[in-house]
Amino acid sequence: MRRPLPSPRAIVLICATVAAAAASMPCQALAEGRTWTLDDQLAVPELRAIAIAADGDSAAYVTRVAEQAGDKTVARLTLVDLKSGASRELLRANWIDQLRRIPGSEAWSALIDRGEGVQLYRIEADGRVAPIIVHPATVQFGEVDGWLLPGFAHAPLGVGVKAYSWSPDGRWLFYILLDGIRPERGVQYDAQVAELRGMRRPRGQATASLFLRAADGSTQLITKRPRSDLRSIASKGDVNWTATGLEYVLMDAEADGRARKRTLAWSFAEKRSREIDQEAQIASWILPGPRGGNLAAEGLGDRREIIEADGHGKRHSYGHFPFSIGHGAAFGGFRTADGRRAIVNARTLEDARYGIAVVELTGLRTIWGEASLIKCDFTPALDAGACIAEGQMQAPAIVTVDVDAGKVMRVASVSPQHDAIAPLKVTPGTWINRYRHKATGYVVWPRDHDARKRYPAIVVTHGTDADQRFAVQENQWDYPVQMLAERGYVVLLINDPATRQSVEIRDAYEAWALERAALAPEDMRKLLWLSGVASFEAAVEQLAAKGIIDKDRVGIAGYSRGSQMVNVAMTQSKVFRAASSGDGAYLEPVYEPDMPESYRSVFGGSPLDAKFLPNYRALSPSLRAAEACGAILQQVAAPHTGAIDFYKALRKAGVPAQLSLFPGESDSSDETHIFHIPSNRLAAMQENIAWFDYWLKGERDPASPSASRYGEWDRMKEAMSARCPVVADPA
């Protein structure tokens, strides 16, 4: 099956507390915990959502956790008393998503898969769960036969109810149902055949039906949409509620293959929709302000201007701050019914920490905790909130927020298992590369670091999400950063150079995202890839100059966008002796027919055009394989053609290379882009440890699952070209 490549658009030492009761213990005593294990790496919870009760006394939250016993990742719904900190698990299910408070009620709602596919349920404070909308789950999401859309981090799901939204008064319920349809059998032509390029299994067909239910239970079909309307198919209930109805956006496929958005308004009174001129700014995407407009952070550099703009060109500035607002990793925006107060998330620009920006007519103020305030929800009056907080050195916890007083208080642990670990030392870093571009990130230090020793080092990169969060899989994937530090590596979590630090970098990313060939290929190459590689080199040079790391024992790892950076780094730089590249192969020529506009923005055109072939030779990793001077491991969730091309080119050039494919749950499915099968995650982490230990430290572990590969690695090392130095085994 052809899987979508990772999207090109598509990045204070704190004492660990063992329990809430230990909060008064001295920091030194709390630091005397145990060390990290691979089981700890596997068990780090993924923080999905939190929803506070209207009275502010309790909150429900969702996490996803790997369970080794059943070899699956499950979703857990937990209720916490915000006064006492007492927590209890309400539900464990295959999938829980879109957790929300039901307006005018003490209950919550969520999309849950309890074995009947994803449906909409009501959750009472006493733990009772009852269905609201149940629809036959005939549509498959995930990497499986008959899939409609891919799943990037969850098992294949049958979906009945795809999305929903409550009106602010709770009287109306908008929801979307999906229905699978069987394609007509027969001869296929042209675009129908081209769409199947590289597929191993069929793509499903479905329709999306948008409904509105009134308080009396009566239901009205708003519209029924074809599979081509990916906006409706992938919706999370993104609508704007108005006094007279709601606004929603549809996507129509044009004859030239492009998509056109249409904004419509549904009238409660007329029970019909009409198209409106401008595109609605959907509530879940915008940050509402107290002046009736929308908030945004503007500008470049180390300070951003926070402004509020309405639809008529009127702007109000709240000032310049060392943070930006509106980030997908955190919560969205809130505004009180009277419009006097708005709350949005804030993210510092360096040592990136998430907090809260409270915006009122009198100005803007911020609330920060000791850790990042990742997922937050607030009472209707926006006077109290509950957040999931975490940091590089602080395991996830539930905290309360007194908005008026600006205070944050820890009330309960999310993962006591990780509270018991003595924190590793993690320090923020900033590096200026040879292009004068700045990149940020973190240095994770070996436990009991000895300043007299030089340590092997590993750069781990993904995009822009190396920030104050706790061992998140979205950032470090199955590179066990904390375990690598426990094993004596200095680990550098490094972001891409910040997009909005300069006009030239911003323009390059916009051209890439919008698939416009606005800059010359050599400029795109430098700004999107080579500058990042230069940042990695600058970080290595800095730590080597300080006597911290051994410059001859440096590796690099990254998945998705990070895999692009790893592959480019290994074929453009001589700094890295070993690499692990995860589930990505963007930049390989073979994919140009699948995404011609994206490749045109980067390379200028097709590799079949002699005019543009030099651009591919200057950047595509498989065409530069002979330049690599280190061993390269690729770990993939499906047999990506580009990854195979790169592997073959490396082997042909005599570069040590291994390609590891991790299986799906059955012959009819693949693993997902962010691995969700615990045994695969564990195997990938063990393989990464063995790979770096072998190539950077010359160490072998007879008990490693990769021990059977040592003979093959030995043969590759012996055959490695003499132009690339090999790290000698320690005497």
N, C-alpha and C positions, 0 to 999 in steps of 0.2 A: 504494500500500500504506500502511496506517496504521502508522506507526512509533511506538513508545512514546516519550512525552516524557521529557526528562531527569528522573529521579526527584526528587521534592521531598525525599526522604530523602538522597534522594540529595542538599569544600573543603579582626672578625678578618680581615683581608685575608690571603689565602693565595696563595703563589706557585704559578703553574702550572709543572709540570715537563715538560720536553720528552721525557725518557726516564728510565728508572730509573737509568741510568748517570750522569745529570746531577744526581743527588740532592745531591751535595756542592757544587754551584755556588752562588754567592751569589744571594740573592733578586733583587737588582737586575738581574743578568745574565739571569736566567730571565724577567723581566718584559718583556724586549725581544722580544716576539713580534709576530705579524701581527694584523690586525684581523679581525673577523667578516665572513663573507659569507653570502648566502642558502643556498649549498651547505652551509655549516657548520650553519645552522639545520636544514636538512633531514636532515642526517646524524647528528644527536644520537641515540645509541643508547637504546632503551627497555630498561631493566633488568628482566628477567623472573624469574630464579631463579639460585641457586647451590647446589651440593651438594658437600660436602667428602668426600674418601675417609676410610674408617674409621681409617687410620693417620695422617691429617693431612698427608700429603706432597703431595697434589695436590687440585685441585677442578675441577669442571666448572661452567660457567655459561652461561646463555642470554641473548642480547640480540636485539632486533628492530631492523632497520635499513632505511631506505628506500634502494632501489637505482634510480637514475634510468635506467640503461641498459635495464632491463626494465620500468620504470614499475610497480614493485611493492615491497611491504615483505616482507622475508624474515626468517626466524629463523636465528640462528647459534648453534651449540653449540661452545664453546671449552674446551680443557683447559689448565690452567695448573699448572706445577710450582711449588709454594709455597716451595721452598727457593731455586731459581735465578731464578724469575720468568719462565722461558721459557714461551711460550704457543703453541699451535697449534690451528687450527680443525679440528674433527672432522667437522662436518656443517653443511650449509646446506640448509634445507627451507622449505616453505610455512608450516609451523606446528610449533612445539615448545612443549610445555606440561607442567606437573606433573613437572619433573625431580626425581628422588629417588635417594638411595643405596639400593641393595638390601641389606637387613640380612644380615650374615654373608657378604658378598661384596665383591670389589674393583670391582664393576661398578655402573653406574647404570641407571635406567629412566626412560622419558619417553614421553609421547604425542606422536607425530610424524606429520606428513603428508608422505610422500615421493612423492606422486602417486597413492596408492591410498586417499586419505582418512585420517582420524586413526586410528592404530592404536597399540598398545603395543609398545615395543621395548626391548631390552637393549643397553646401550652399554658396551663394554669399555674399559679404560684405554688399550689400544693403538689405539683408534679404530674397532674393528669394531662394526657395528650389526646386530643380528639380531632378528627378530620374536619376541615372546612371545605376544601375542594379536592375531590379525587377523580382522576381521569385515567383511562387505560394508558400504561406507559409503553407506547408503541414506537418511540423514537429512541435511538441509541446515541449517546455522547461518549466519546472516548475512542481509543485506538482498537477498534473491534470491527468484525464483519458488519456491514450495514450502518456504519457510523455516519452521523450527520455533521457534527462538528467535533474536532479533536478535544481530548481532555489532557491538560498539561500536567496534572499532578493528582489525578484520582482514577480509581478503577472505572471501567466502563459502566455507564449508568443508563438505566431506562428512565425516560423523562415523560411525565404526564403534564404537570404544571411547571412551566418554565420560569415565570416571573409574576410578581404581584406588587401592588401598592395600595395603601390605605389613604383615603382622603383625610385631611387634617382633623376633621370632626369624627372620623370613624364610621360615617354613615354609608360611604361608598367603598367598594372594593374593585379595583382594576386587576385583571389577571390575564395571562396568556397560556393557552393550551396548545400542545403540539400533537399532530396526528401524522403518523407515518403513512406513506402511500407507496404502492408497488409500481415501479416504473414499467411502462409498456415494453414487452419484449419485441425485438425486431432489429432490423439493420439500423446502425447508427452512422451518422455522417458528420464530417468536418469537426466543428467545435465540440460536438458530443464525444467524438473519438479522442480529440486532442486533450480533453479534460482527464482522460484516463491514463495519460502518460506516466509511466513509472509506478502505477498502482498495483498492489498485490491483492487487494480486496475491494469490494464495491463500496461506493458512497451511497448513503441512504437518501431518500427523498421524503419531504414532509411539508406540511402546511402549518402556519401559526394562526390561531384564532384569538383575537383580542376581545375580551368580554368586560362588561361593567355590571356589578351586582349592587342593587339598592338595599337599604336597611330592611325592607319588607321581604327580602329574599328573591325578588324578581330580577331576572337577568336579561341583558340586552347584548346581542352580538354587535360589536363595533365594526369589525372588518375581518376578513380572512385573507391571509397573505401566503404567497408561494415561497418555496425554499430560497429563491433568489433574493428575498428581503432578509438579508443576514442581520440587519439591525433588529428586526423583530425576533428572529430565531435566537439571537444571542442576548436578548434583553434581560435586564434585571429589574424590570418594572420602572423604567425611566420615563416618567411623565411629569408634567406640571399641572397641579391642581389650581383651579381658579374658582371664583365665586359662582360661576355659571356652568362649569364643566371641567374639562381637562384638555391639555394639549399634548400631542404625541408626534413622533417623527417616524416616517416610513422610508424605505429605500427601494427605489425602482432601478432595474437593470436597463441601461440604454443600449441601443443597437451597436455602438462602438465598444461595448464591453465595460464601459465605466458605469459607476453608480450615481444616481441622482437622489438627493434627499428631498422629501416633501413634508411640510409641517401642516398638521391638521388640528382643528379644535372641535371637540365634541360638546354638544349642548345638552344639559340635563333636560331642559324643557322641550326642545325640539326632537330629541332622541336621534340626532344625526350629526355627521361631521361636515365641516366645510374647510377647504384649504385656505390657509392664511399666507400672507405674502412673505414674511421673513421667517427664517428658521428659529424655532423656539430654543431658548437656552434651557436645557433640561435641568431640573432642580438638583438631581443627584450629581451633576457635573459642575454646577456653578457654586460660588461662594456668596451668599446673600449678605448685603450690608444694611446698616440701620437707616440709610437714607433712601432705601427703595431700589438701589442699584446693585451691581455685582462687584465683589472685591477681587483684586488681582495684585500680583507683585510685578513691578516693571523695572527695567534697567539692567545694567551689566555691572560686573565687578563685585566688591565685597559688601555692598549695601544695596538694598532694594527699596524702591518707593512703593508703599502700600496705598493703592488708590481705589476709589469706588466710582464707577461710571454707570450712568443709566443709558437707556436706549436712545436718548435724544442728544448725546454728545456732551452732557454735563458731567464734569469730573470733580472729585474732591480728594485731596491728598491728606493722608494721615501722617506723613513723614517718611523718613528714610531709616531703615533698620538693618541689622546684620542677620536677617533671616528672610526666607521666602514663605509663601503660604500656598496651600493646595497641593497635596501630595497623595498619590494613590496608595502608598504604604500605610498611611494614617487615615483618620476619619475625614469626612467632608465638612459641609457647612451647616450651621443652624441659625435660625432667627426666631425671636419671640413673636407671638401673634400680634402684639402691638408694634412690632418693628423697632423697638427702642434699643435692643441689644442683639448682637450677632456674635457667634463664636466660630472660628475656623482653626484648622491646624497650622502650626508654624514649624519650620525646620531651619536650624542654624546652618550657615553656609560652610563652616569648618567644624571639625569634630561633630559631625552632623547629629543633632539631637532633636527630637520631636517634642513640641509643647503646645500650648494653647494661646491663641490671640483673641482677646475679648475686645470687640469693637463697638463703641457707643458714640452717640453724637458728640460727646465731650472729648473723644480721642480713642487711642488704642493702648492697651496694656497687655502684658504677657504673664503667663503662669507656667513655670517650669518645675519639674520634679527632679529628684536625684537621678532618675533614669528617664528614658524616652517615654512619652505618653503616646502609645501607638494607636490603639483602638479606643475610642471614647464615645460615650453617649450622655445626654443631659436631660434633666427634667424639662417639662414644657416651659417653665419660667426661666430656664437657663441660669438657675441659681445654684444648682448642685449637679455633679456629674460623677460618673464612674469610668475608669480607664484601665486598660491592661498596660502595665509599665514594664520595661525591660531595658537592658543595656549590655554592652560588651562584657561587663563583669557582673551583671545582676540578672539572675533568672527571672522569668515572668512572674508578676504579682498583680493582684487587684488593688487599685488605689481609689480613694474618693477625692473629689475636688470641690472645695468650697470656693465658688466663683467670686463671691463678693469679697471674701477675705484673701483670696489668692493663695490658698493653702492646699497642699497635696498630702494625703495621709495613707500609708500602707495599711491594708486591712486583712489580706489573705494571700497565701501562696497559690500560684497556679501549678507549680511543679516542685514539691518538697524534695524529690529525688535530686534535683539540680541545686537546690539550696544547700545541700549537704556537701557540695564540692568546694574546696578552697579555691577562690578565684585565681586564675592566671593573671599575670601582669599584662595589661593592654594599654598602649599609649598611642595617642593620635599623632599622625604625621602629615606633613605637607612637603611636596617635592616640586621643584622648578626644573623643567627639562631644557634641552638645548634650543628649543624653539621659544623659550620663555613662557611656556604654558604651565599652569599650576594644576597638580593633581593632589587629592587628599586620600587619606585612608588610615590604617592602624597597623601597629607592630604588635604582634602577639609573641611574648617572650617565653623562652623555655623556663620551666619551673626551676627554681634555685639557680638562676643564671649566674655564671661565673665570668666576671669581667676580664679575667686573664685568658679566656679561651675564645677562639673563633668558631662560630657555629655554621653548619650548613643552613641554607635559607631556601624558602619556597614562596614565590609570589602567587597569590590567589586573586583572580580578578573576575568580575562579572559585568559590571556596567557602572552604575552610580549609586548602588545600594549598600556599600560598605559604610555603615553608620552605627549609631548606638542602639543596636539590637542584639539579641542573644542567640548566637550560633544558628542563624536562620538558614534553612535549606535553600531558599530562593537566592541567597547570596553566595554561600560557600558550597552548595550542591552536595555531592558525596566526596568532597575533599575534607577529611576530618581534621579541621584546622586545630582544634584543641588537643586532639590526640597527637598530632604531629608536633605540637609544642611540647607535650609531655615526653615525646621521644627525642627531644633535643634539637628541634629545628626552630629557627627564627622564622615566623610566618608573617608575610606582609600582605595585608588586605588592601588592595589599591584600586581606586576608582579611575574611570576614564577622566581625562581633563574636563573640568566643568564646562558645560555647554555655553553658559551665559557669562563666562569670564571675558569674552572678547567678541567683537562683531564677526570676525572671520570664522571662528568655531561655530557660533550660532548659525551663521548663514550656511555652513557646510551641513550641519545636522538638519536644518530645515529643508535644504535641497534633497537630502537623502530621504527624509520622512515623506516629503511631498512628491518624490520621484520626479524631480525636475533636474535636467542637466544644466544647472545654473552656474556651476564652477568648473574649471578645467579639471580633468581627471587627476593630474598631478597634485592639485590643491586638495581635492577630496582624499586622495591617498595619504597625504601628509596630515591633514587635520583630523581625519576619522580613525586612522590606524597607526601611522608612523609616530605621531605625537604621543599616543598611548604607550607604544613600545619604548620611546625615549623616556617617558616617565618611569617605567619599570627600571630602565637602566640607571636613571638618576638616583632612584631609591637604593639600588644595589651599590652604586658607587659611594653614596653617603654612608651607608652602614659599614661597608668595607673600609672606608677611610677612617672610621672611628674604631676600627679593630673589633667590631661586633660579629661580622660574618666572614666566612671564607669565600672569597670571590670565585674560586675555582669549583665550588660546590653549591651552585644555585640552580633551582628548578622553577617551573612555572606551571600553573593549572588554572583552568577556567572552562565553564560550560556556556552554551548558547552564545550570546554576544561575547562572552569570555573566550569561547572556543575560537572565534575569529581572531581575537587578540593573541591567543596562544599560537595558532598556526602561523600568523604573520610574524610574531616575535621569533619563532624558531627558524623562519626562512629569511629574516631580515637582520637578525642580531646574532652575535657570537657569544653572548653573555651566558646563555642558559644551557646546562648540560643534560637536563631531563625535563620532560613535559608530559602533562596529562590534559587532553583536550576532550571536552564532554559534549556529545550529541549536537554537533553543528558542523556545517560545511559551506556556509555562505561564502561567497567569493570564488568558488570553483566554477570554471566555465560551463560545466554540464548543466547548471541551473539557469543559465541565461534565458532559454526558451520559456521557462516557467514564470519568470519575473523580469521580463524585458525592460520595463520602465525603471525598476529599481537598479538593474545593472547598467542601464543607460546613464543614470545619474552618477554612477561611480566610475564606469569605464568609458563612457562616451558612446558605446554601441555594442554590436555583436562581436564575439571573438572570431567569427567567420569572415568579418570584414578586415582586410589587411591593414586598414588605417587604424583600427582600434586594438589589434592584436598586441602591439607593444605595451599597451596599458595593462593587459592581462598578465603579460610576462613580468611586469614590474610589481605585481601585487598578488596574483592568484597563487596560493601555497603549492599546489601540485605542479605548477610550472616553474617553481623555484625550489623544488625538493632538494636538488643537489647542493643548495646553499646551507642546508641544515647541519648543525654541528652538535646535536644532542639527540638522545633517544626519545621517541615520541609515541606515547600511548594514546589511542583514541577509544573512548567508551561510548557506545551508542545504544539507543533504545530501539532502533530499527535499522536495517541495512541501507543507510543513506548512500546514494550513488556518489555524491561528492566526497564523503569520507572514505569510501572504497578507492576512488581515484587517487586521493592524497596518499593513502596507505601504499598502493601499488607504486606510485611515483617514488616514495621514500625507499621502499625496498629495492627498486631498480637502481636508485642512486647509492645504494649501500649504507643508507641511514637506518639505524636500529628502529624498528617500528612494530607495534602490536595493535591490532584492531579487535576489541572485545564487544560482542553483542549480548545484551542482557534480555532474557525472554519475557514475554507477556504471561498472563495468567493461564492461557490456553493456546492451542494452535490457531485459534481464530482471533487472537488479540496480540498487541504489542505492549511493551512497557511504555510508560508515558515520558514526556520530555523531562519533567522533574520526577524522578523515580518514586513510585508509590508502593512498590512491593518490598516489604522489609528485608527479605532475604537478598534481593538484588542490591538494595542500598548497602547492606552489610558487606556483601561480596565486593561491591565497587570500592568501598572504603578500604577493605583489606588489600585489594589489588593496588590501590594508590599508595598505601603504606609500603607494600613490598617493592613496587616499582621505584619509588624515590629512595628507599633504603639501599636498593641494589645499585642504582646508577649514581647516587650522590655520596653514599657512605660505604659502598662496597660490602654491605651486610646481607646475609642470607638468614632466613628463619625457616628451619626445617618444618615447623608446625604451620607455616603460612599456607593457605589454600593455593597460593601461586607458586609453591615450591616446585611443582612439576614443570614450571616454565623456565626455571633457572638454566637448564641446559640450552634451550633455545636462545635465551638472553646471552649466555656465554658465547654462542656461535656468532650472534650479531655483533657483540663487542669485538671479537677477534677480527671480523670482516670489516669493521668500521674504517672508513677512509683515514689515511695517515694525516690528512690535513686537519682533522678534528682531534684535539687532545682528549685522552680518556683519563678519567679519574682513577688513580691506582688504588687497588685494594689496600686497606691499612695493614701495616706489618703486624 
